[in-house]
Amino acid sequence: WKGENNYELYRFCSKLNTTVVGGASKLIKFFEKNYKPNLLISYANRRWSTGNVYEKIGFSFEYNTKPNYFYFKGNSGLLSREGFQKHKLKDKLEIFNPDLSESQNMYNNGYRKIFDCGNKVYVKYYNNY
């Protein structure tokens, strides 16, 4: 996906209980006019979305990603796995054993792992600029 004039729309989302008719289409048309992309990629969280908004505005479904995981401890909320990669744990955890995996070290410190549903990957290709 890397390349000149290739862009990533991290997510298209809207305020809860709010609908802007044609909002996604208007947003993408403005972006296309001003940035002239060769490719635009985005993701639909499979827990919340079927991805139909992307298909309506010209994106093609490419594939489903594998489920992702998060950690939580007590009422901490979901914590991104990126902050708990093994090489970052030594200074973050009360108990750390370099011979154990990331998951084992996290478990030994009271954290639990929860998985999401993965993402649907959508791409819009441009060849008319």
N, CA, C and O atoms as a MOPAC input file, in Angstrom:
PM7 MOZYME 1SCF
protein

 N      0.81800 1    -1.20300 1     0.00000 1
 C      0.00000 1     0.00000 1     0.00000 1
 C      0.85200 1     1.25300 1     0.00000 1
 O      0.35700 1     2.34800 1    -0.26700 1
 N      2.12900 1     1.09400 1     0.29900 1
 C      3.01700 1     2.25300 1     0.33500 1
 C      3.21200 1     2.76900 1    -1.08000 1
 O      3.27900 1     1.99400 1    -2.03400 1
 N      3.30100 1     4.06000 1    -1.20000 1
 C      3.55200 1     4.63400 1    -2.50600 1
 C      3.15400 1     6.09500 1    -2.53500 1
 O      2.50100 1     6.60300 1    -1.62400 1
 N      3.55700 1     6.74600 1    -3.58900 1
 C      3.25700 1     8.16500 1    -3.73800 1
 C      1.76000 1     8.37200 1    -3.93700 1
 O      1.12600 1     7.68600 1    -4.73900 1
 N      1.21700 1     9.31200 1    -3.20500 1
 C     -0.21400 1     9.64600 1    -3.24300 1
 C     -1.11900 1     8.48500 1    -2.84500 1
 O     -2.26300 1     8.39800 1    -3.29200 1
 N     -0.60200 1     7.59700 1    -2.00400 1
 C     -1.42700 1     6.56800 1    -1.38500 1
 C     -1.74800 1     7.04900 1     0.02000 1
 O     -0.86500 1     7.51200 1     0.74200 1
 N     -3.00500 1     6.93800 1     0.40300 1
 C     -3.45400 1     7.46800 1     1.69000 1
 C     -4.23700 1     6.42200 1     2.46000 1
 O     -4.76700 1     5.46300 1     1.89800 1
 N     -4.28900 1     6.63900 1     3.75800 1
 C     -5.06700 1     5.76400 1     4.63200 1
 C     -6.05100 1     6.59400 1     5.42800 1
 O     -5.67600 1     7.54000 1     6.12100 1
 N     -7.31700 1     6.22400 1     5.31800 1
 C     -8.36100 1     6.79500 1     6.15600 1
 C     -8.50900 1     5.81800 1     7.31300 1
 O     -9.03600 1     4.71900 1     7.13900 1
 N     -8.04300 1     6.22000 1     8.50100 1
 C     -7.99900 1     5.28000 1     9.61900 1
 C     -9.35400 1     4.66500 1     9.90900 1
 O     -9.46100 1     3.45200 1    10.08600 1
 N    -10.36200 1     5.46800 1     9.95900 1
 C    -11.72800 1     4.98000 1    10.15500 1
 C    -12.68100 1     6.08500 1     9.72100 1
 O    -12.38200 1     7.27000 1     9.87100 1
 N    -13.80800 1     5.69500 1     9.19200 1
 C    -14.89300 1     6.64600 1     8.99400 1
 C    -15.88100 1     6.39100 1    10.11000 1
 O    -16.38700 1     5.27800 1    10.25500 1
 N    -16.15300 1     7.39700 1    10.88500 1
 C    -17.10400 1     7.22900 1    11.97900 1
 C    -17.88700 1     8.52100 1    12.15700 1
 O    -17.50500 1     9.57800 1    11.65300 1
 N    -18.98000 1     8.41100 1    12.87700 1
 C    -19.79100 1     9.58300 1    13.14400 1
 C    -20.20500 1     9.59100 1    14.60300 1
 O    -20.09700 1     8.58400 1    15.30200 1
 N    -20.67100 1    10.72400 1    15.04300 1
 C    -21.13500 1    10.87400 1    16.41200 1
 C    -22.30700 1     9.93700 1    16.66400 1
 O    -23.16200 1     9.76000 1    15.79700 1
 N    -22.34900 1     9.33900 1    17.84600 1
 C    -23.40800 1     8.41500 1    18.20900 1
 C    -24.78100 1     9.05600 1    18.01200 1
 O    -25.01100 1    10.19600 1    18.41600 1
 N    -25.67800 1     8.31300 1    17.39000 1
 C    -27.04900 1     8.75500 1    17.12500 1
 C    -27.13500 1     9.97600 1    16.21100 1
 O    -28.10600 1    10.73000 1    16.26000 1
 N    -26.11800 1    10.16200 1    15.38300 1
 C    -26.09300 1    11.29000 1    14.44800 1
 C    -25.88400 1    10.76100 1    13.03400 1
 O    -25.00700 1     9.93100 1    12.79500 1
 N    -26.68400 1    11.24200 1    12.11300 1
 C    -26.54700 1    10.84800 1    10.72200 1
 C    -26.38800 1    12.09200 1     9.86800 1
 O    -27.15300 1    13.04800 1     9.99300 1
 N    -25.39200 1    12.07000 1     9.00300 1
 C    -25.22400 1    13.12100 1     8.01000 1
 C    -25.44600 1    12.45100 1     6.66500 1
 O    -24.60200 1    11.68600 1     6.19900 1
 N    -26.57400 1    12.73700 1     6.04600 1
 C    -26.91900 1    12.10600 1     4.77600 1
 C    -25.86200 1    12.45800 1     3.73100 1
 O    -25.61200 1    13.63100 1     3.45100 1
 N    -25.25000 1    11.42100 1     3.16100 1
 C    -24.21300 1    11.62200 1     2.15000 1
 C    -22.89800 1    12.10300 1     2.72300 1
 O    -22.02600 1    12.53400 1     1.96900 1
 N    -22.72700 1    12.04400 1     4.03000 1
 C    -21.51900 1    12.57100 1     4.67600 1
 C    -20.24300 1    11.90200 1     4.20400 1
 O    -19.25800 1    12.58500 1     3.91900 1
 N    -20.24000 1    10.58400 1     4.11400 1
 C    -19.03900 1     9.86500 1     3.67700 1
 C    -18.68600 1    10.22900 1     2.24200 1
 O    -17.52000 1    10.45800 1     1.92000 1
 N    -19.69100 1    10.27900 1     1.38800 1
 C    -19.47300 1    10.61400 1    -0.01500 1
 C    -18.90400 1    12.02900 1    -0.16400 1
 O    -17.98000 1    12.25500 1    -0.94500 1
 N    -19.45800 1    12.96600 1     0.58600 1
 C    -18.98600 1    14.35200 1     0.52100 1
 C    -17.55200 1    14.47400 1     1.02400 1
 O    -16.74300 1    15.19600 1     0.44200 1
 N    -17.24800 1    13.77900 1     2.08600 1
 C    -15.90000 1    13.79300 1     2.63600 1
 C    -14.88900 1    13.24600 1     1.63200 1
 O    -13.83700 1    13.84500 1     1.40900 1
 N    -15.21400 1    12.11000 1     1.03300 1
 C    -14.29600 1    11.48600 1     0.07500 1
 C    -14.14400 1    12.33900 1    -1.18300 1
 O    -13.03200 1    12.48400 1    -1.69100 1
 N    -15.23200 1    12.90200 1    -1.69100 1
 C    -15.14400 1    13.75000 1    -2.88800 1
 C    -14.26600 1    14.96700 1    -2.64400 1
 O    -13.48300 1    15.34800 1    -3.51400 1
 N    -14.38600 1    15.58300 1    -1.47200 1
 C    -13.52700 1    16.72100 1    -1.12500 1
 C    -12.07000 1    16.28300 1    -1.08600 1
 O    -11.19600 1    16.96400 1    -1.62300 1
 N    -11.81200 1    15.15500 1    -0.45600 1
 C    -10.44100 1    14.63200 1    -0.35600 1
 C     -9.86700 1    14.34500 1    -1.74000 1
 O     -8.73500 1    14.72800 1    -2.03600 1
 N    -10.65100 1    13.66500 1    -2.59500 1
 C    -10.19000 1    13.31200 1    -3.93800 1
 C     -9.84900 1    14.56200 1    -4.75300 1
 O     -8.83400 1    14.60100 1    -5.44800 1
 N    -10.69600 1    15.57000 1    -4.66100 1
 C    -10.48900 1    16.81600 1    -5.41600 1
 C     -9.21700 1    17.52800 1    -4.97600 1
 O     -8.49700 1    18.08200 1    -5.80700 1
 N     -8.93600 1    17.51700 1    -3.68200 1
 C     -7.81900 1    18.28700 1    -3.15500 1
 C     -6.50000 1    17.52400 1    -3.06300 1
 O     -5.43800 1    18.14400 1    -3.01400 1
 N     -6.54600 1    16.20300 1    -3.03900 1
 C     -5.31100 1    15.43100 1    -2.85200 1
 C     -4.96700 1    14.50700 1    -4.00400 1
 O     -3.85300 1    13.98600 1    -4.04800 1
 N     -5.87200 1    14.28400 1    -4.93100 1
 C     -5.62800 1    13.45300 1    -6.10900 1
 C     -4.93900 1    12.13000 1    -5.76100 1
 O     -3.82900 1    11.87400 1    -6.22900 1
 N     -5.57700 1    11.29600 1    -4.95400 1
 C     -4.93000 1    10.05100 1    -4.52400 1
 C     -4.81500 1     9.02300 1    -5.64500 1
 O     -5.62300 1     9.00800 1    -6.57400 1
 N     -3.80700 1     8.16900 1    -5.54600 1
 C     -3.70600 1     6.98800 1    -6.40500 1
 C     -4.44200 1     5.82200 1    -5.77500 1
 O     -4.97400 1     4.95100 1    -6.46400 1
 N     -4.46100 1     5.82600 1    -4.44900 1
 C     -5.06700 1     4.72900 1    -3.70900 1
 C     -5.48800 1     5.26200 1    -2.34700 1
 O     -4.79900 1     6.09500 1    -1.75900 1
 N     -6.61400 1     4.78300 1    -1.85200 1
 C     -7.10400 1     5.14000 1    -0.52300 1
 C     -7.54900 1     3.85700 1     0.15700 1
 O     -8.36500 1     3.11300 1    -0.38700 1
 N     -7.01400 1     3.59400 1     1.34800 1
 C     -7.32600 1     2.37600 1     2.08300 1
 C     -8.00800 1     2.74300 1     3.39600 1
 O     -7.68500 1     3.76200 1     4.00600 1
 N     -8.94300 1     1.91600 1     3.82500 1
 C     -9.59600 1     2.15100 1     5.10700 1
 C    -10.06700 1     0.81900 1     5.68400 1
 O    -10.01800 1    -0.21900 1     5.02400 1
 N    -10.51700 1     0.87800 1     6.91700 1
 C    -10.85200 1    -0.32900 1     7.66500 1
 C    -12.21000 1    -0.18600 1     8.32000 1
 O    -12.56000 1     0.88600 1     8.81400 1
 N    -12.97700 1    -1.26600 1     8.32500 1
 C    -14.24800 1    -1.31600 1     9.03800 1
 C    -14.09200 1    -2.33000 1    10.16200 1
 O    -13.79100 1    -3.49800 1     9.91500 1
 N    -14.29500 1    -1.88700 1    11.38200 1
 C    -14.21800 1    -2.76200 1    12.53600 1
 C    -15.37300 1    -3.75700 1    12.46400 1
 O    -16.53600 1    -3.35400 1    12.46600 1
 N    -15.06600 1    -5.03500 1    12.40100 1
 C    -16.10300 1    -6.06100 1    12.20200 1
 C    -17.03300 1    -6.20700 1    13.40700 1
 O    -18.09100 1    -6.82700 1    13.30400 1
 N    -16.64600 1    -5.64700 1    14.52700 1
 C    -17.54100 1    -5.67500 1    15.68700 1
 C    -18.70200 1    -4.70000 1    15.50300 1
 O    -19.81000 1    -4.95100 1    15.97800 1
 N    -18.44800 1    -3.58800 1    14.81300 1
 C    -19.42900 1    -2.51000 1    14.72300 1
 C    -19.98900 1    -2.28800 1    13.32400 1
 O    -21.02800 1    -1.64500 1    13.17700 1
 N    -19.33000 1    -2.80100 1    12.30300 1
 C    -19.67800 1    -2.37600 1    10.94700 1
 C    -19.67500 1    -3.53300 1     9.95800 1
 O    -18.91100 1    -4.48800 1    10.09200 1
 N    -20.54300 1    -3.42300 1     8.96800 1
 C    -20.52500 1    -4.36900 1     7.85000 1
 C    -19.68500 1    -3.82800 1     6.69800 1
 O    -19.37500 1    -4.55600 1     5.75500 1
 N    -19.31800 1    -2.54800 1     6.77400 1
 C    -18.49500 1    -1.94500 1     5.73700 1
 C    -19.27500 1    -1.42000 1     4.55000 1
 O    -18.67600 1    -0.96200 1     3.57700 1
 N    -20.60300 1    -1.47400 1     4.60500 1
 C    -21.38500 1    -1.09100 1     3.42600 1
 C    -21.18900 1     0.37000 1     3.02200 1
 O    -21.35000 1     0.70400 1     1.84900 1
 N    -20.84400 1     1.24800 1     3.96800 1
 C    -20.61200 1     2.64700 1     3.59700 1
 C    -19.43500 1     2.75300 1     2.62700 1
 O    -19.45800 1     3.58100 1     1.71700 1
 N    -18.41600 1     1.92900 1     2.81200 1
 C    -17.26500 1     1.95600 1     1.90400 1
 C    -17.65000 1     1.47900 1     0.50700 1
 O    -17.22700 1     2.05600 1    -0.49500 1
 N    -18.44800 1     0.43200 1     0.45200 1
 C    -18.87200 1    -0.08400 1    -0.84700 1
 C    -19.73700 1     0.92800 1    -1.59000 1
 O    -19.65400 1     1.03300 1    -2.81400 1
 N    -20.56500 1     1.67000 1    -0.86300 1
 C    -21.42900 1     2.67500 1    -1.47800 1
 C    -20.64500 1     3.83200 1    -2.09000 1
 O    -21.12500 1     4.48300 1    -3.01800 1
 N    -19.44300 1     4.09100 1    -1.57800 1
 C    -18.66300 1     5.22400 1    -2.09200 1
 C    -17.47400 1     4.77400 1    -2.94600 1
 O    -16.51700 1     5.52200 1    -3.14500 1
 N    -17.55500 1     3.52600 1    -3.44900 1
 C    -16.60600 1     3.08300 1    -4.46300 1
 C    -15.39400 1     2.30800 1    -3.99600 1
 O    -14.49500 1     2.04600 1    -4.79500 1
 N    -15.33800 1     1.93300 1    -2.73300 1
 C    -14.23300 1     1.10800 1    -2.25100 1
 C    -14.50000 1    -0.35400 1    -2.58700 1
 O    -15.65300 1    -0.76400 1    -2.71900 1
 N    -13.44400 1    -1.13200 1    -2.72300 1
 C    -13.54800 1    -2.57200 1    -2.94500 1
 C    -13.09900 1    -3.30200 1    -1.68900 1
 O    -12.09200 1    -2.94500 1    -1.07700 1
 N    -13.85300 1    -4.32500 1    -1.31100 1
 C    -13.44500 1    -5.15700 1    -0.18900 1
 C    -12.22900 1    -5.96800 1    -0.61100 1
 O    -12.22300 1    -6.58500 1    -1.67600 1
 N    -11.18300 1    -5.96300 1     0.24200 1
 C     -9.96200 1    -6.70300 1    -0.07500 1
 C     -9.84800 1    -7.99000 1     0.74600 1
 O     -9.65800 1    -9.06700 1     0.18100 1
 N     -9.96100 1    -7.88700 1     2.06600 1
 C     -9.82900 1    -9.06700 1     2.91600 1
 C    -10.20100 1    -8.72000 1     4.35800 1
 O    -10.31600 1    -7.54900 1     4.72000 1
 N    -10.38700 1    -9.76300 1     5.17100 1
 C    -10.59500 1    -9.60400 1     6.60300 1
 C     -9.25400 1    -9.80300 1     7.31800 1
 O     -8.50000 1   -10.72000 1     6.99200 1
 N     -8.97000 1    -8.94700 1     8.28300 1
 C     -7.76400 1    -9.13600 1     9.08700 1
 C     -8.03700 1   -10.17600 1    10.17200 1
 O     -9.18800 1   -10.52000 1    10.44300 1
 N     -6.98500 1   -10.66000 1    10.77700 1
 C     -7.11200 1   -11.55600 1    11.92400 1
 C     -7.59000 1   -10.72100 1    13.11600 1
 O     -7.38500 1    -9.50800 1    13.14800 1
 N     -8.22000 1   -11.36500 1    14.08400 1
 C     -8.60600 1   -10.62900 1    15.29200 1
 C     -7.39000 1   -10.01400 1    15.97800 1
 O     -6.29300 1   -10.57400 1    15.95400 1
 N     -7.60300 1    -8.87500 1    16.57800 1
 C     -6.58900 1    -8.15100 1    17.32400 1
 C     -6.83300 1    -8.39000 1    18.80500 1
 O     -7.88600 1    -8.91500 1    19.17000 1
 N     -5.90900 1    -8.02800 1    19.65500 1
 C     -6.15700 1    -8.19700 1    21.07700 1
 C     -5.77800 1    -6.95500 1    21.87100 1
 O     -4.97400 1    -6.12800 1    21.44100 1
 N     -6.38000 1    -6.86200 1    23.02800 1
 C     -6.14900 1    -5.77100 1    23.97200 1
 C     -5.94900 1    -6.39500 1    25.34800 1
 O     -6.29100 1    -7.55500 1    25.57700 1
 N     -5.39700 1    -5.61500 1    26.24200 1
 C     -5.29300 1    -6.05200 1    27.63000 1
 C     -6.23000 1    -5.21200 1    28.49100 1
 O     -6.59400 1    -4.09400 1    28.12900 1
 N     -6.61100 1    -5.76900 1    29.63200 1
 C     -7.34900 1    -5.01000 1    30.62700 1
 C     -6.98500 1    -5.55500 1    31.99600 1
 O     -6.57800 1    -6.70700 1    32.14200 1
 N     -7.14000 1    -4.69800 1    32.99400 1
 C     -6.88200 1    -5.07300 1    34.38000 1
 C     -7.89100 1    -4.32700 1    35.22900 1
 O     -7.90700 1    -3.09700 1    35.25400 1
 N     -8.73200 1    -5.07600 1    35.92200 1
 C     -9.76800 1    -4.43000 1    36.72600 1
 C    -10.66800 1    -3.58700 1    35.84400 1
 O    -11.19800 1    -4.06700 1    34.84200 1
 N    -10.83800 1    -2.32700 1    36.22000 1
 C    -11.68500 1    -1.40100 1    35.45600 1
 C    -10.86300 1    -0.46600 1    34.57400 1
 O    -11.29100 1     0.65300 1    34.29100 1
 N     -9.70000 1    -0.91200 1    34.14100 1
 C     -8.78300 1    -0.05400 1    33.37300 1
 C     -9.32000 1     0.33200 1    32.00600 1
 O     -8.84600 1     1.29900 1    31.41000 1
 N    -10.29300 1    -0.39800 1    31.50200 1
 C    -10.68800 1    -0.21500 1    30.10900 1
 C     -9.72600 1    -1.00600 1    29.23400 1
 O     -8.79500 1    -1.63200 1    29.74000 1
 N     -9.94400 1    -0.98000 1    27.94300 1
 C     -9.08400 1    -1.73400 1    27.04100 1
 C     -7.79500 1    -0.97400 1    26.78200 1
 O     -7.81000 1     0.22400 1    26.50000 1
 N     -6.69200 1    -1.68000 1    26.88100 1
 C     -5.36500 1    -1.09800 1    26.69100 1
 C     -4.74200 1    -1.69800 1    25.44200 1
 O     -4.69100 1    -2.92000 1    25.29900 1
 N     -4.27300 1    -0.85600 1    24.54600 1
 C     -3.71700 1    -1.30700 1    23.27600 1
 C     -2.49100 1    -2.19100 1    23.48100 1
 O     -1.64000 1    -1.90900 1    24.32500 1
 N     -2.41700 1    -3.25200 1    22.70600 1
 C     -1.29900 1    -4.19100 1    22.80700 1
 C      0.04100 1    -3.53800 1    22.46700 1
 O      1.08800 1    -3.99100 1    22.93100 1
 N      0.01000 1    -2.47600 1    21.66000 1
 C      1.25600 1    -1.82900 1    21.26000 1
 C      2.03700 1    -1.29500 1    22.46000 1
 O      3.26600 1    -1.23300 1    22.42400 1
 N      1.33400 1    -0.91300 1    23.51100 1
 C      2.01300 1    -0.40400 1    24.69500 1
 C      2.58700 1    -1.48900 1    25.57700 1
 O      3.26900 1    -1.19800 1    26.56000 1
 N      2.31400 1    -2.74900 1    25.23400 1
 C      2.73800 1    -3.85700 1    26.08800 1
 C      3.55600 1    -4.90300 1    25.33500 1
 O      3.52000 1    -6.09000 1    25.66200 1
 N      4.28500 1    -4.45200 1    24.33500 1
 C      5.17200 1    -5.37200 1    23.63400 1
 C      6.26900 1    -5.80100 1    24.60600 1
 O      6.66100 1    -5.03200 1    25.48300 1
 N      6.75900 1    -7.01900 1    24.45000 1
 C      7.67100 1    -7.59700 1    25.43000 1
 C      8.86000 1    -6.68900 1    25.74400 1
 O      9.24700 1    -6.55900 1    26.90600 1
 N      9.43700 1    -6.06700 1    24.73300 1
 C     10.61800 1    -5.23200 1    24.97300 1
 C     10.29900 1    -3.97200 1    25.78300 1
 O     11.21900 1    -3.28600 1    26.22700 1
 N      9.02500 1    -3.65600 1    25.98400 1
 C      8.62000 1    -2.48800 1    26.76000 1
 C      8.19300 1    -2.84200 1    28.18100 1
 O      7.94400 1    -1.94500 1    28.98700 1
 N      8.10500 1    -4.13000 1    28.50300 1
 C      7.50500 1    -4.56000 1    29.76300 1
 C      8.39300 1    -4.42000 1    30.98400 1
 O      7.88700 1    -4.21500 1    32.08700 1
 N      9.68300 1    -4.52200 1    30.81800 1
 C     10.60000 1    -4.52200 1    31.96700 1
 C     10.36800 1    -3.32400 1    32.88800 1
 O     10.36900 1    -3.46900 1    34.11000 1
 N     10.17100 1    -2.15700 1    32.31000 1
 C      9.99100 1    -0.93100 1    33.09900 1
 C      8.53000 1    -0.66800 1    33.46400 1
 O      8.24800 1     0.24100 1    34.24500 1
 N      7.60700 1    -1.44000 1    32.91600 1
 C      6.17900 1    -1.18500 1    33.15100 1
 C      5.55800 1    -2.10300 1    34.19800 1
 O      4.59600 1    -1.72900 1    34.87000 1
 N      6.10800 1    -3.29800 1    34.33200 1
 C      5.47000 1    -4.29500 1    35.18800 1
 C      6.19600 1    -4.45500 1    36.51300 1
 O      7.41200 1    -4.29000 1    36.60700 1
 N      5.42600 1    -4.77500 1    37.51600 1
 C      5.98500 1    -5.03000 1    38.84500 1
 C      6.79900 1    -6.32900 1    38.83600 1
 O      7.87400 1    -6.40900 1    39.43000 1
 N      6.26400 1    -7.34100 1    38.15000 1
 C      6.92400 1    -8.63600 1    38.03400 1
 C      7.25200 1    -8.85400 1    36.55500 1
 O      6.35200 1    -8.85500 1    35.71600 1
 N      8.52500 1    -9.03700 1    36.23600 1
 C      8.91000 1    -9.26900 1    34.84400 1
 C      9.95200 1   -10.36700 1    34.78600 1
 O     10.94000 1   -10.34100 1    35.52100 1
 N      9.72600 1   -11.33900 1    33.90300 1
 C     10.66400 1   -12.42700 1    33.68000 1
 C     10.98900 1   -12.45600 1    32.19800 1
 O     10.11100 1   -12.75000 1    31.38700 1
 N     12.23900 1   -12.15600 1    31.81700 1
 C     12.59600 1   -12.11800 1    30.39000 1
 C     12.47400 1   -13.46100 1    29.68500 1
 O     12.44700 1   -13.51600 1    28.45500 1
 N     12.40000 1   -14.54000 1    30.45100 1
 C     12.26800 1   -15.87200 1    29.84300 1
 C     10.82800 1   -16.20800 1    29.48200 1
 O     10.57300 1   -17.19000 1    28.78500 1
 N      9.87900 1   -15.38900 1    29.95800 1
 C      8.46800 1   -15.62500 1    29.66800 1
 C      8.00700 1   -14.75700 1    28.50000 1
 O      8.64100 1   -13.75600 1    28.16700 1
 N      6.91500 1   -15.14800 1    27.89700 1
 C      6.35200 1   -14.38100 1    26.78100 1
 C      5.67700 1   -13.11000 1    27.28900 1
 O      5.47500 1   -12.93200 1    28.49000 1
 N      5.34000 1   -12.24700 1    26.36400 1
 C      4.56500 1   -11.04200 1    26.68900 1
 C      3.28700 1   -11.42900 1    27.43600 1
 O      2.98900 1   -10.88600 1    28.50000 1
 N      2.53600 1   -12.37700 1    26.86100 1
 C      1.26000 1   -12.78900 1    27.46500 1
 C      1.44900 1   -13.34600 1    28.87000 1
 O      0.68000 1   -13.01700 1    29.77400 1
 N      2.44500 1   -14.17000 1    29.06100 1
 C      2.68900 1   -14.76400 1    30.37900 1
 C      3.06000 1   -13.68800 1    31.40900 1
 O      2.58300 1   -13.71900 1    32.54300 1
 N      3.90800 1   -12.74200 1    31.00700 1
 C      4.28300 1   -11.65700 1    31.91500 1
 C      3.07600 1   -10.79400 1    32.26500 1
 O      2.90800 1   -10.39400 1    33.41700 1
 N      2.25100 1   -10.51200 1    31.29000 1
 C      1.06300 1    -9.70800 1    31.54800 1
 C      0.11300 1   -10.44900 1    32.48900 1
 O     -0.43200 1    -9.85100 1    33.41700 1
 N     -0.08500 1   -11.72600 1    32.25600 1
 C     -0.97100 1   -12.52800 1    33.10100 1
 C     -0.45600 1   -12.54800 1    34.54200 1
 O     -1.23700 1   -12.41800 1    35.48500 1
 N      0.84700 1   -12.71000 1    34.71000 1
 C      1.44900 1   -12.74600 1    36.04800 1
 C      1.27900 1   -11.42800 1    36.80500 1
 O      1.42900 1   -11.38200 1    38.02600 1
 N      0.96700 1   -10.36300 1    36.07200 1
 C      0.75800 1    -9.05200 1    36.68900 1
 C     -0.72200 1    -8.67300 1    36.76100 1
 O     -1.06200 1    -7.51400 1    36.99700 1
 N     -1.58800 1    -9.64600 1    36.55900 1
 C     -3.01900 1    -9.41400 1    36.72700 1
 C     -3.75500 1    -8.90200 1    35.51000 1
 O     -4.94300 1    -8.59300 1    35.60000 1
 N     -3.08400 1    -8.80200 1    34.37100 1
 C     -3.73900 1    -8.35400 1    33.14200 1
 C     -4.37400 1    -9.55100 1    32.44800 1
 O     -3.88700 1   -10.67700 1    32.55200 1
 N     -5.45600 1    -9.29300 1    31.74700 1
 C     -6.11300 1   -10.31600 1    30.95900 1
 C     -6.23000 1    -9.82300 1    29.53100 1
 O     -6.26600 1    -8.62000 1    29.27000 1
 N     -6.28900 1   -10.77700 1    28.60700 1
 C     -6.31800 1   -10.47500 1    27.17900 1
 C     -7.73000 1   -10.68700 1    26.65400 1
 O     -8.40600 1   -11.64800 1    27.02100 1
 N     -8.16700 1    -9.77400 1    25.78900 1
 C     -9.46200 1    -9.91200 1    25.13200 1
 C     -9.25400 1    -9.63300 1    23.64000 1
 O     -8.48900 1    -8.74900 1    23.25500 1
 N     -9.95100 1   -10.40600 1    22.82000 1
 C     -9.79500 1   -10.28400 1    21.36900 1
 C    -10.98300 1    -9.54800 1    20.76300 1
 O    -12.10100 1    -9.62800 1    21.27200 1
 N    -10.73100 1    -8.83200 1    19.67300 1
 C    -11.81400 1    -8.21600 1    18.92800 1
 C    -12.16400 1    -9.11600 1    17.74200 1
 O    -11.75200 1   -10.27500 1    17.69700 1
 N    -12.90600 1    -8.59200 1    16.80500 1
 C    -13.36800 1    -9.37900 1    15.66100 1
 C    -12.52700 1    -9.17500 1    14.40400 1
 O    -12.80700 1    -9.78100 1    13.37000 1
 N    -11.50900 1    -8.33800 1    14.48000 1
 C    -10.72300 1    -8.02100 1    13.29700 1
 C    -11.38100 1    -6.91200 1    12.49200 1
 O    -12.39900 1    -6.34900 1    12.89500 1
 N    -10.78600 1    -6.61300 1    11.35900 1
 C    -11.26900 1    -5.53900 1    10.49300 1
 C    -11.51700 1    -6.05200 1     9.08700 1
 O    -10.92200 1    -7.03900 1     8.65400 1
 N    -12.40200 1    -5.36800 1     8.38400 1
 C    -12.56900 1    -5.55100 1     6.94900 1
 C    -11.71100 1    -4.47000 1     6.30100 1
 O    -11.79400 1    -3.30100 1     6.67700 1
 N    -10.89600 1    -4.85400 1     5.33900 1
 C    -10.01400 1    -3.90200 1     4.66200 1
 C    -10.64200 1    -3.53200 1     3.32100 1
 O    -10.99800 1    -4.39600 1     2.51900 1
 N    -10.76800 1    -2.22100 1     3.10200 1
 C    -11.33800 1    -1.68500 1     1.86100 1
 C    -10.32700 1    -0.77800 1     1.17900 1
 O     -9.60000 1    -0.03200 1     1.83600 1
 N    -10.28900 1    -0.85200 1    -0.15200 1
 C     -9.38400 1    -0.01900 1    -0.92800 1
 C    -10.14200 1     0.61200 1    -2.07900 1
 O    -10.98000 1    -0.02000 1    -2.72400 1
 N     -9.82600 1     1.87100 1    -2.31700 1
 C    -10.36600 1     2.55800 1    -3.49300 1
 C     -9.17500 1     2.91200 1    -4.36800 1
 O     -8.26200 1     3.62200 1    -3.94900 1
 N     -9.20600 1     2.39700 1    -5.60100 1
 C     -8.12700 1     2.61400 1    -6.55800 1
 C     -8.52200 1     3.73400 1    -7.51700 1
 O     -9.68100 1     3.84800 1    -7.91500 1
 N     -7.54500 1     4.55400 1    -7.87800 1
 C     -7.77400 1     5.66500 1    -8.80300 1
 C     -6.79200 1     5.51100 1    -9.95400 1
 O     -5.60300 1     5.28100 1    -9.73500 1
 N     -7.27900 1     5.63700 1   -11.15300 1
 C     -6.37000 1     5.61100 1   -12.29600 1
 C     -6.76200 1     6.65300 1   -13.32800 1
 O     -6.38200 1     6.56800 1   -14.49500 1
 N     -7.52200 1     7.62800 1   -12.88200 1
 C     -7.96200 1     8.66600 1   -13.82600 1
 C     -7.36900 1    10.03800 1   -13.50200 1
 O     -7.85200 1    11.04900 1   -14.01200 1
 N     -6.33300 1    10.09000 1   -12.66800 1
 C     -5.69300 1    11.37700 1   -12.36600 1
 C     -4.39200 1    11.49100 1   -13.09400 1
 O     -3.70300 1    12.50300 1   -12.97000 1

